[in-house]
Amino acid sequence: MAETDGGNPSPTSEPAPVPAPAPVPVPVPAEPGPTFTIVDLGKVLVGAMTFVAALAGLILGIRAEIRASDDHGRAAAEEQRVAETRRRAAVERTYFYETDTAAVVVNSSDRVMRMRLVLPDKGVWWDDVQPAPCHQVVIPFEELLASMKVEVPSVGLGPADLTQLQLVVTDPAGLVWRRASAGGAVPAPPGEPLTGTGRIDYGEQWMADAKSSPVCTAS
């Protein structure tokens, strides 16, 4: 023990504590992440291309259906137009004209057309005046008046009334047309055929004298 100047022993100095070293963190190894290889990239590209191809095929299929539908619609419309043109042509080739003494009814088409001569204001008509295809018939006015006088004497027709004669034609589709001797065919008003009591069936008698028409046209 060391002594001090007063003869008293001095305390022994103890060494200062040394601080403990800080713990060194141990690195934790990172977990391995997903790997993206060329094979994976190829699969993604193949999938994308498959989707695009399927979408393109769907679009092309829809367009093809639309085109087919449009083509069918145009074809149907064209068929209807052709049928209407032919039907109208057959009607236009069926007509009549008047001479000083007779009505001449002509069917210059190759179709059977139902016809009748009518007087709309009088409400009377002569039925079955329909020459065969490519034929015409001449009906004297006096025979028209005589037949009506016998069958329907109350009507009291005279020669002046026959200036109002019209020809009513029923086309192959069942549509009814009217035409005057100097005019074109027009659709008949609703209600045709005519109704009433003034119907005369002298057609067979007149048709027996039918002659070939000057012109015969296919329709």
Sequence and secondary structure as in RCSB ss.txt:
>XXXX:A:sequence
MAETDGGNPSPTSEPAPVPAPAPVPVPVPAEPGPTFTIVDLGKVLVGAMTFVAALAGLILGIRAEIRASDDHGRA
AAEEQRVAETRRRAAVERTYFYETDTAAVVVNSSDRVMRMRLVLPDKGVWWDDVQPAPCHQVVIPFEELLASMKV
EVPSVGLGPADLTQLQLVVTDPAGLVWRRASAGGAVPAPPGEPLTGTGRIDYGEQWMADAKSSPVCTAS
>XXXX:A:secstr
 EE TTS EE                           HHHHHHHHHHHHHHHHHHHHHHHHHHHHHHHHHHHHHH
HHHHHHHHHHHHHHHHHTEEEEE SSEEEEEE BSS  EEEEEETTTTEEE      TTEEEEEEHHHHHHHHHH
H TTS   GGGGGG EEEEE TTS EEEEETTS  EE  TT S  SSEEE  HHHHHTT EE S  B  
